[in-house]
Amino acid sequence: MSTAQEATINPDGSTTFEDASSGGYAGGPADAGAGAGADSSYPDDATSTDDSFVPPPTRGGVDPAVYLALAVLAFALLFAYLQVRRRRKNAGVDDFFSNLDGDKFNLKLPPAVDEYYEVKSKCEDEGWEPGQVPEAGGQPSPHHRMLAQALMKRCIADIPIVSHIQRESAGMNKLYAQSMCSVKQWKSYQAAEAMVSAEVEEVRAEADEIEPGWSNVVWRQAMQYHNMLKQKEEQAKAQQMAQAKAIADKKRAEEEKAAAEKAKYDEIKAKVDAEKARIANAERLAAELVKQEERERESKKAFSSKGGGTGMKKGFLG
């Protein structure tokens, strides 16, 4: 009968079989001899089945998971930095717009508005009633003319603020839609727009009271008069500037002429002074020469007089 065998795996990778009942090698004496011969080729500790044997560690590279973790960490830090920078920038922009005020929309109605109501009150006190119109072919009453002139003056004075709101309307609505204007500035614009709109409608109502149907053309007429007055003012300014330029040119020409005359006078004076100096120098030299000649004559005369008193008598050797 065959007996059960146990396989033993040696550290070098070889395998030996042992009989479970007798502890010998299976396969008879030959196998036992072969097993003994095989065991004799290894040291005693090589065939030991001690579980304390630990294989040497193997060397290898860095785990790729480490690189992945470092990359994720770097990306997280960069993302956090960009978010903080973006928040600071947005905070600065918000502070800038929150500090903006609505000074450009702090509009006030012109004094012509109050002046119109004063004229209207005066006309009503004198018996004028709203809606009175002159008869067909008749001349307008003095009250009608006064009110029409006062209302047109008021309307012309309103043109600058009406034009200002019309220019700023599209830009402010766009800024508000993009949240690029402060709350204070938007509220200031809304208040100015409401005030101007109310003024426009009130002028139209007053125009219909003075003359029915005038409200349809009153603002157009006011714009035309405003442009005419503005053109006249520009022409007056241009004329004033031209006159000032002409005066300045004339003054500059006079100054240049005076400077040229002065330069010519200075040149002539310099020549005269030089000639006078030359003549004076010549006279001085002539006077010095005369004095020198006189001194020489006097010295010769003195020498001659001294020589006559001490000299030898005439004919002494003769």
C-alpha positions as CSV (number, residue, x, y, z in Angstrom):
1,M,0.0,0.0,0.0
2,S,1.2,3.5,-0.7
3,T,1.8,5.7,2.3
4,A,1.1,9.4,2.6
5,Q,4.0,11.7,1.9
6,E,4.7,15.3,2.9
7,A,6.5,17.8,0.7
8,T,9.1,20.1,2.1
9,I,10.2,23.2,0.1
10,N,13.8,24.1,0.8
11,P,15.0,27.7,0.9
12,D,16.9,27.2,-2.4
13,G,13.7,26.2,-4.2
14,S,14.2,22.4,-4.1
15,T,11.5,20.0,-2.8
16,T,11.9,16.9,-0.7
17,F,9.3,14.3,0.2
18,E,9.0,12.6,3.5
19,D,6.9,9.6,4.6
20,A,4.3,10.8,7.0
21,S,4.3,7.5,8.9
22,S,7.9,6.6,9.2
23,G,9.5,10.0,8.7
24,G,11.7,8.5,5.9
25,Y,11.8,9.3,2.2
26,A,9.2,7.8,0.0
27,G,10.2,5.6,-2.9
28,G,12.3,2.9,-1.1
29,P,16.0,2.7,-0.4
30,A,17.0,4.2,-3.7
31,D,14.9,7.2,-3.1
32,A,16.1,7.4,0.4
33,G,19.7,7.2,-0.8
34,A,19.0,9.8,-3.4
35,G,17.4,11.9,-0.8
36,A,20.3,11.4,1.6
37,G,22.7,12.2,-1.2
38,A,20.8,15.4,-2.0
39,D,20.7,16.3,1.7
40,S,24.4,15.8,2.0
41,S,25.1,18.4,-0.7
42,Y,23.6,21.2,1.5
43,P,24.6,22.4,4.9
44,D,22.6,21.4,7.9
45,D,20.9,24.8,8.3
46,A,19.8,24.8,4.6
47,T,17.5,21.8,5.2
48,S,16.1,23.3,8.4
49,T,12.4,24.3,8.3
50,D,12.8,27.1,10.8
51,D,10.1,29.8,10.3
52,S,12.4,32.6,11.6
53,F,14.1,32.9,8.2
54,V,13.5,36.3,6.6
55,P,14.5,36.9,2.9
56,P,16.7,40.0,2.3
57,P,14.7,43.2,1.2
58,T,14.7,44.1,-2.5
59,R,15.8,47.6,-3.7
60,G,13.5,49.6,-6.0
61,G,12.4,53.3,-7.0
62,V,10.1,55.8,-5.3
63,D,6.5,54.9,-5.2
64,P,4.6,56.8,-8.0
65,A,1.8,57.5,-5.5
66,V,4.2,59.9,-3.7
67,Y,4.6,62.0,-6.9
68,L,0.9,62.0,-7.4
69,A,0.3,63.2,-3.9
70,L,2.8,66.0,-4.3
71,A,1.2,67.1,-7.6
72,V,-2.2,67.2,-6.0
73,L,-0.9,69.2,-3.1
74,A,0.8,71.8,-5.4
75,F,-2.3,72.2,-7.4
76,A,-4.4,72.7,-4.3
77,L,-2.0,75.4,-3.0
78,L,-2.0,77.2,-6.4
79,F,-5.8,77.1,-6.6
80,A,-6.1,78.5,-3.1
81,Y,-3.6,81.3,-3.9
82,L,-5.5,82.3,-7.1
83,Q,-8.8,82.3,-5.2
84,V,-7.4,84.6,-2.5
85,R,-5.9,86.9,-5.0
86,R,-9.2,87.1,-7.0
87,R,-11.2,87.8,-3.8
88,R,-8.8,90.6,-2.8
89,K,-9.1,92.1,-6.3
90,N,-12.8,91.9,-6.3
91,A,-12.9,93.4,-2.8
92,G,-10.8,96.3,-4.0
93,V,-13.1,96.9,-7.0
94,D,-16.1,96.7,-4.7
95,D,-14.6,99.2,-2.4
96,F,-13.8,101.5,-5.3
97,F,-17.4,101.4,-6.6
98,S,-18.9,101.6,-3.1
99,N,-16.9,104.8,-2.5
100,L,-18.2,106.4,-5.6
101,D,-20.7,109.1,-5.0
102,G,-23.4,110.6,-7.2
103,D,-22.1,114.2,-7.3
104,K,-22.5,114.3,-11.1
105,F,-26.2,113.7,-10.6
106,N,-26.8,116.2,-7.8
107,L,-28.8,118.4,-10.1
108,K,-31.0,121.3,-9.3
109,L,-33.7,123.1,-11.2
110,P,-32.7,126.5,-12.6
111,P,-33.9,129.7,-11.0
112,A,-36.1,130.3,-14.1
113,V,-38.6,127.7,-12.7
114,D,-39.4,129.9,-9.6
115,E,-39.4,133.0,-11.8
116,Y,-42.1,131.4,-14.0
117,Y,-44.3,130.7,-11.1
118,E,-43.9,134.2,-9.8
119,V,-45.0,135.6,-13.2
120,K,-47.9,133.1,-13.3
121,S,-49.0,134.1,-9.8
122,K,-48.9,137.8,-10.8
123,C,-50.9,137.2,-14.0
124,E,-53.5,135.2,-12.0
125,D,-53.8,138.0,-9.5
126,E,-54.5,140.4,-12.4
127,G,-57.3,138.2,-13.8
128,W,-55.7,135.8,-16.1
129,E,-57.1,132.3,-16.1
130,P,-55.4,129.1,-17.5
131,G,-56.6,128.1,-20.9
132,Q,-57.5,131.6,-22.1
133,V,-56.6,132.0,-25.7
134,P,-56.8,135.1,-27.9
135,E,-59.8,135.3,-30.3
136,A,-59.3,134.3,-33.9
137,G,-57.2,136.9,-35.6
138,G,-56.8,138.8,-32.3
139,Q,-53.5,139.8,-30.7
140,P,-52.4,137.8,-27.6
141,S,-52.9,139.6,-24.3
142,P,-50.0,141.0,-22.3
143,H,-50.5,138.2,-19.7
144,H,-50.3,135.6,-22.5
145,R,-47.1,137.0,-23.8
146,M,-45.5,137.3,-20.4
147,L,-46.4,133.7,-19.5
148,A,-45.2,132.4,-22.9
149,Q,-41.9,134.2,-22.5
150,A,-41.4,133.1,-18.9
151,L,-42.2,129.5,-19.8
152,M,-39.8,129.5,-22.8
153,K,-37.1,131.0,-20.6
154,R,-37.7,128.2,-18.1
155,C,-37.7,125.6,-20.8
156,I,-34.4,126.9,-22.3
157,A,-32.8,126.9,-18.9
158,D,-33.9,123.2,-18.4
159,I,-32.2,122.1,-21.6
160,P,-28.7,121.5,-20.1
161,I,-29.9,119.2,-17.3
162,V,-32.3,117.4,-19.7
163,S,-29.4,116.8,-22.2
164,H,-27.2,115.7,-19.3
165,I,-29.7,113.0,-18.2
166,Q,-30.2,111.8,-21.8
167,R,-26.4,111.4,-22.3
168,E,-25.9,109.5,-19.1
169,S,-29.0,107.3,-19.3
170,A,-27.6,104.5,-21.5
171,G,-24.3,104.4,-19.7
172,M,-25.8,104.2,-16.2
173,N,-28.3,101.5,-17.2
174,K,-25.5,99.5,-18.6
175,L,-23.3,100.0,-15.5
176,Y,-26.2,99.0,-13.2
177,A,-27.0,95.9,-15.3
178,Q,-23.3,94.8,-14.9
179,S,-23.2,95.8,-11.2
180,M,-20.5,98.3,-11.9
181,C,-21.9,101.3,-10.1
182,S,-22.5,102.0,-6.4
183,V,-25.9,102.0,-4.8
184,K,-25.5,105.6,-3.9
185,Q,-24.7,106.6,-7.5
186,W,-27.6,104.6,-8.9
187,K,-30.1,106.1,-6.4
188,S,-28.7,109.6,-7.2
189,Y,-29.2,109.0,-10.9
190,Q,-32.7,107.7,-10.4
191,A,-33.6,110.8,-8.3
192,A,-32.2,113.1,-10.9
193,E,-34.0,111.3,-13.8
194,A,-37.3,111.4,-11.9
195,M,-36.8,115.1,-11.2
196,V,-36.0,115.9,-14.9
197,S,-38.9,113.7,-16.1
198,A,-41.3,115.5,-13.8
199,E,-40.0,118.9,-15.0
200,V,-40.5,117.9,-18.6
201,E,-44.1,116.9,-18.1
202,E,-44.8,119.9,-16.0
203,V,-43.5,122.2,-18.7
204,R,-45.8,120.5,-21.2
205,A,-48.8,120.9,-18.9
206,E,-48.1,124.6,-18.4
207,A,-47.7,125.0,-22.2
208,D,-51.1,123.6,-22.8
209,E,-52.6,126.0,-20.2
210,I,-51.0,129.0,-22.0
211,E,-51.9,127.8,-25.5
212,P,-53.6,124.4,-26.2
213,G,-51.4,122.1,-28.3
214,W,-48.2,124.1,-27.5
215,S,-46.9,121.1,-25.5
216,N,-46.2,119.2,-28.7
217,V,-43.6,121.7,-29.9
218,V,-42.5,123.6,-26.8
219,W,-39.3,121.5,-26.2
220,R,-38.4,121.5,-29.8
221,Q,-38.6,125.3,-29.9
222,A,-36.7,125.5,-26.7
223,M,-33.9,123.4,-28.1
224,Q,-33.7,125.6,-31.2
225,Y,-33.6,128.8,-29.2
226,H,-31.0,127.2,-26.9
227,N,-28.8,126.2,-29.9
228,M,-29.2,129.7,-31.3
229,L,-28.2,131.3,-28.0
230,K,-25.3,128.9,-27.7
231,Q,-24.1,129.7,-31.2
232,K,-24.4,133.5,-30.5
233,E,-22.4,133.0,-27.3
234,E,-19.7,131.0,-29.2
235,Q,-19.6,133.7,-31.8
236,A,-19.3,136.4,-29.2
237,K,-16.5,134.5,-27.5
238,A,-14.8,134.0,-30.8
239,Q,-15.1,137.7,-31.6
240,Q,-13.8,138.6,-28.1
241,M,-10.9,136.3,-28.6
242,A,-10.2,137.7,-32.0
243,Q,-10.3,141.3,-30.6
244,A,-8.0,140.2,-27.8
245,K,-5.7,138.6,-30.3
246,A,-5.7,141.8,-32.5
247,I,-5.0,143.9,-29.4
248,A,-2.2,141.6,-28.4
249,D,-0.8,141.6,-31.9
250,K,-0.9,145.4,-32.1
251,K,0.7,145.7,-28.7
252,R,3.4,143.2,-29.7
253,A,4.0,145.1,-33.0
254,E,4.3,148.4,-31.1
255,E,6.7,146.8,-28.6
256,E,8.8,145.4,-31.5
257,K,8.8,148.7,-33.2
258,A,9.8,150.5,-30.0
259,A,12.5,147.9,-29.4
260,A,13.8,148.4,-33.0
261,E,13.8,152.2,-32.6
262,K,15.6,151.9,-29.3
263,A,18.1,149.5,-30.8
264,K,18.7,152.0,-33.6
265,Y,19.0,154.9,-31.2
266,D,21.4,152.9,-29.0
267,E,23.5,152.1,-32.1
268,I,23.7,155.7,-33.2
269,K,24.3,156.8,-29.7
270,A,27.1,154.3,-29.4
271,K,28.7,155.6,-32.6
272,V,28.4,159.2,-31.4
273,D,29.9,158.3,-28.0
274,A,32.7,156.5,-29.7
275,E,33.4,159.5,-32.0
276,K,33.3,161.8,-29.0
277,A,35.7,159.6,-27.1
278,R,38.0,159.5,-30.1
279,I,38.0,163.3,-30.5
280,A,38.5,163.8,-26.7
281,N,41.4,161.3,-26.8
282,A,42.9,163.1,-29.8
283,E,42.6,166.5,-28.1
284,R,44.2,165.1,-25.0
285,L,47.1,163.7,-27.0
286,A,47.5,167.0,-28.8
287,A,47.5,168.9,-25.5
288,E,50.1,166.5,-24.1
289,L,52.2,167.0,-27.2
290,V,52.0,170.8,-26.9
291,K,52.9,170.6,-23.3
292,Q,55.8,168.4,-24.1
293,E,57.1,170.8,-26.8
294,E,56.8,173.7,-24.4
295,R,58.8,171.8,-21.8
296,E,61.4,171.0,-24.4
297,R,61.7,174.7,-25.5
298,E,61.9,175.9,-21.9
299,S,64.6,173.3,-21.2
300,K,66.6,174.4,-24.3
301,K,66.2,178.1,-23.4
302,A,67.4,177.5,-19.9
303,F,70.4,175.6,-21.1
304,S,71.2,178.4,-23.6
305,S,71.0,181.1,-21.0
306,K,73.3,179.2,-18.7
307,G,75.9,178.5,-21.4
308,G,76.2,182.3,-22.3
309,G,77.2,183.3,-18.8
310,T,80.0,180.8,-18.3
311,G,81.3,180.3,-21.8
312,M,84.6,181.6,-23.3
313,K,84.9,185.1,-24.7
314,K,84.5,185.5,-28.4
315,G,87.8,185.8,-30.1
316,F,89.9,184.5,-27.2
317,L,92.1,182.4,-29.5
318,G,92.1,184.9,-32.3
